């Protein structure tokens, strides 16, 4: 890090005033998913504000966040991309699988990287095919495997004959884990029961009646926004055991469990980062951002699951930008340079500790062959009495034998359909 700072300073001394480093924020503060979109957008912007106020930006260059409201609507998301890409956008975080799918060809043609952190097209992990798309540190297929591995751990490694239901948002997002779970059901001998919930998910009586009648041993959930709240309340209503109910990381925020009160106690959710605000970095956020009156929101979301995720996404973007600055010997990086920094990103515990986030997330590396990181994930559980999430496992590996084969198959099909010659030269 010291060498990076000195190299950047030397470049700055010999260069004219540089343009801001632009990071668009495709947010949704309105619509049925606003309750979840707001804390993520706040965390994302607040971290960059911290870098500006405390550090003078990244490598001496100020950061500019351009926020564009999508309403979690794919068409609006594409419009936001088209409206902001000419501003010098370094990387897009769509925060929507549907938007991500639409941006894959557009951003690739424009030479702008996309970071769909823990969502989007899973096979984009193969950087030899998806040159500008990244989904580190973990993806949906990793998440499906983490959930099954947790169930295996709870059952002594044998879940043959068990029934596992998947309650999913009836969209590209919700359907993403089905193929992986099908493969894992064949490998481990459990029965997979698929239960679709249409957007936005406010009515689920029939789905939970089906669950009560068919009595699955476990329920997994790929939900978002109000769908999660309704599902957890309906599960409580039929007295489904909450410790057998596991959500993906987008179904594991305070917004999802608080409406059900004590009924949500014991509910579990996957995660690829830690929770709460007992980290030195949050003291800096309070001092330089919140207390200074520069917070993106009211400052009351700090430490919540989705605020932390937005902050984590911004931190990874900033570290990739620093890596790009070091690789190219300039602080005034382009989108192409940013892509190189993302592909060379390495997150270690030493780096996380230096940033004031010790133990906050897993270590991982990125390469051309692997745009998805190491695929590690953990399980958190909701403590209703304490009003907090707690990690109940460490960061553990997913089943790469199954996932790797699926990534290879799906990315090869995409390459063939789009006349792409895979390359890591």
N, C-alpha and C positions, 0 to 999 in steps of 0.2 A: 504493500500500500504506500509506503514511503517513497519508493521508486516511482510509482505512478504519479504521486503528487508533485515530485520534483520535475519529472518529464513534462507534465502538463503545464507547470508554472513556466518552464523554459519556453514552451511553445507560445504561451500567452504573452510573454514579455516581447516576443518578436512579431506578434500578430496584431492586426487592427481589431477594433471592437467587434465581437462576434454576435451573431444572431442567437436568440433564445433556443434552448433545446425544447422542442415541442412534443408534448405527450397528450394526445386527445383522450378524453374520457367519454366513452359512449355509455351514458348513464340513463337510469330511469327513476326519476323522482315522482312520477305520476303513474296512474293506472293500477291494475290489480297486483302488481309485483313491486310497488313502490316501497313498501315496508322493508323489503330486503334490498332493493336497489340503493336506497338512501345511505345506509351505513357503509356499504362498500364504496360508493362514490366519495363519501366523506373521508374514509380512511385513505383512499387513493390520493386525493388532492392534499390532505393534511400532511402526508409524508413528504411530498414535493415542496410544500410550503416550508416545512421544517428545514429541508436542505437549503432552500433559498435564504431563510432567515438566520440559520445557524452557521452554514458552511459557504454561503455565497453561491449556491447552485451546485452543479456537478462539474468538477474539474475547473472551477472558476467561471463557468458559464451558467447564467440564470436559467431556470426551468419555467416554462409556460404551459399550463394545463388548459386545454380548450375543451370545455364540457358541451356535449350535444345530447339532447334528450331523445331517447328512442322509444320510450314507453314499452320496452321489451317487444317491440314490433319489428319484424325482419325488414320490411320495406323501409321503415323510418331509419333503421340502423344503416342500411345501405346508403340512404340519402345523407346521413351524417358523415359517413365515410367519404362520399364524393364531395361534400361541402368543406371538409377539413383537410383532406390529403394534400392540398396545395399549400398548406400553411407550413410545410416542413415536418410533417408528422413523422416521428421516429418509429413508433410501434403502436399498434391498435390492440386494445383489450376489449373485445366485443361484449363480454358478459352475457352471451347468448349463443347457444349451439346453432340455432337457425341463422342468426346473423353471420356466425363464423363460417358456416357452409357456403353462404353467398359470397363472402369475402375471400375465400381461398383462391379462386382464379383471379379475381380483381387485384388483390394485394400482391400476388405473385407477379402478375404482369407489370404492376407499377413499381415493383422492387421494394415494397414496404413490408416489414415483418409483422406478423400477428402472433400475439401470445394468448392462447385460449387455455388459461391456467386451470386444469382440472375439469375441462369441458370441451365441447367441440368434436371434431372428427378424430377419433382415437388413433386411427392409423397414420395420422400426421406425425406420429412419433418417428416415423421413418423419414429422416431428413434427406435421404438420397432421392426421394420422390417429391416430398413437400418441402422444397428448399426454404420457403419463407414462413412456414407455419411451425409454431412451437407449442407444446402443451405440458412442459415440466411444471411441478415436480412429479405429478401423477395424473392418470387419466381415468375415465369411467370404467374401463375394463380392469384396471388395477383395483378400483373401488369394488367392483363386483367380486373380485377374487379376495380382497381383504374381508368382505362380509362373510363369504363362505369359509375362509380360513378361521375367522372368529367362531363361527358356528362349529367347525371341526374341533377347535380347541375346547369348546364347552362340552363336546360329546366324545371326548377321548379319541378323536381322529376318525370316528365312524359315523357317518350320517346316512348310510344306505337305508332306504325306506322312509326317510323323513320327507315331509312336504314343506316346501318353501314357496311362499307367495311373493310376487313382485307387484306392488302397487305403483303404477307409473303414470307420469304426465304423458298424455297421448300426443306426443310430438317427437321430433327427431331427438331431442334431449332425452325424453323418457324411454325411448326405444333403444337407445345406445347400448345398454348392458345386456339386452336379451340374448344376443348371440353368445356372449361369453358365459352367461349363466346356463344356457343350453349345453354348451360344451362341458362346463363344470358338473352339470347334473349327470351327464353321461359318465364322467370320470369318477364321481363319488356316489352315484346311485341314488340321488334324491329326486323327488318329483318337483318340477317347476310349474307353478300355477301363475298365469299372467292375468293381471287385473288392471285394465286401462281406466284412466280418469280424464275426462275431457276438460279443456281450458274453460274457466280458470280453476275449477275444482271445488266450487262452493257446495255442490250437491254430490254426496257420496253414499247415501243411504243404501242403495242397491249393492254397491261394491262391498260394503262392510257386512251386509246381510249375507252375501256370498261367502265371505271369509268366515263368518260365524257358523254357517252351515257346513263348510268344507273343512274347517278346523285345521289350518296349516300349523306346523310346529313353529315356524318363524315367518315373519313378514319383513320384507325389504321394501324400501320406498325410494323412488326417484321422483321427488316432487319439488315444487318451487312456489313461493308466495303463499297465498291463502290456502292452496291445496294442502300444504303441510299441516297448518293449524286445524283444518277440518278433519284430516285423516287421524291426527293424534287424538282429537276429541272423540271421533267416532270409535276409535280403538278403545278408548277409556270407557265409552258407553257400553260396549259389548264385553267389557272386562278382559280384553286381550292382554296377556302379560307384557308389560312394557319392556322388560328385559329381554324379550324375544322379538322386539320390534327395532329394526336397524335402518336408519336413513343414510343416504349418500350425504356427502359434505354440504350439498345445497339444501338438505333437509335437516340441518342441525344448528339453527340459530335460536336465540332467545325468543324471537318473534313466533317461532313454531311451537314452542312448549308452554310459554307463559299463559296463553288463553285457557289451557286445560287445567291450570292450577295443579293441585296435588295429583290429579289423574295422570299427569305426564311423568311423574317420578319414576326413574329407572330407564326411561327411553334412551336409546343409544343412537349415535351418529358417527360416521366416519369423518376423518379430518386429515389434512396434510400439514397442519401447523398447530401451534399451541393456542391456549385460550387465556383470558384474563389480561391484566395489565401490570403484573408484577415483574416488570423488566425495566432496566435503566432508560431505554429509549422513550418510554412513556412519560418519564419525568421531563425529558426534553420537549416532547410534544405538548405537554401541559404548559411549560415555561415559554417556549418560543411561538407556539401556535394558539393554543386556547386562551391563556392568560393575556396574550398580546392582541386578542380580538381578531385573529386571522383564520379561525377555524372555518371549514367549509360548511359546517352545520352548527348545531347548538353546543357541541362539545360533550354531549351526554351519551354518545355512542362508543366512546373510547373503551377498549377492552372487550367489547362484544364480539361475537364470533365473526360477523360479516365486516365490521369495521377493521378487525385484525386482518381479515383476508384482503381487503382493499389495500391496507397499509403494506401487507406482505407482497402483493402484486407490484406496488410502486417500488418497494425496496429491491425486488428482483430486477425490475426495469432499470433502476438507477445503477445497480451493480453491473448489469450488462453494458450500460452506457460507459461506465468507468473502464470496463474491460475493452470496449471498442476504442476508447480514447488511447489506452495503452498500446493496443495492437497497431493503430494507425498513426500514432505520434501527433495527434491533434485533438484539441478539446472540442472543436467545432465539427462534430461528426454528422454524417449523412445517414439516411435510412439504410443504405447498403452497408455502411460501416457498423451501424447498430445491429444489423443481422449477424455480422461477423462476431460481434461481442456476445450476442445471445448464444451463438453456436459454440463459443469458447468458454461459456460461463461455468464456473466451479464454485459451489457453495460448501464451505467447510464450517465446522463448529467454531474454529478459531475466528473465521470471518464474522459469523453470527455474533459471537461474543464481542468482537471489536465494534460491531454496529449497535451494541446494547441490547441484543436479543439472544442471550445464551439459552440454549435448549429450546428455542422457539420453533424450529423446523428441522427436517431431516437434511443430512448432507446429500449432495447429488452433483453429478457432472453432466454436461451436455456435449454432444459431438455431432458431426454431420450424420453419422449413422443413427444417432439417438437424440432426437429433439424432445424426448419426453422425460429425461432424467431417470432416476433409479426406481421410480414407482413405489416408493415407500409410503405407508399410511398407518394411521393409528385409529383406535376406537375411543370415543368420548361418551360419557354417560351423564344424564341430567339429574342433578340433585335438587328437587323442588324445594326442600326445606331451606337449603342454603341459597337457592336461586342462582346456581352456577353449574357450568360444565366442568367435568374433570376427566383427564385422560386416564383410562383404565388399562391401556396397553402401551408398549413402546412403539416406535416406528418400525413396521415389519414389512417384509417383502411380499409381493404378489406372486402368483403362479406364472412365471415367465415361460414355462414350457407351453402352456395353453395360450397365453396372451401373445407371445412372440410369434407363434404360428399364425394367429389371426391377423396380427399387424402385417406380417409378410403377405398373406393372402389378399387382404383388402387393399393394401397399398399397391400391390402388383396389378390388381384389377383397375385401380384408378389410373395408374401409369399407362396401361394398355388403352383405356378409354380415351385418354387425353394426349396420346402420342408423346409421352414423357419417357426419356431415356434416363433411368436412375443413375445418379453420378455423385461421387464424393471426391472428385478430383480437386 
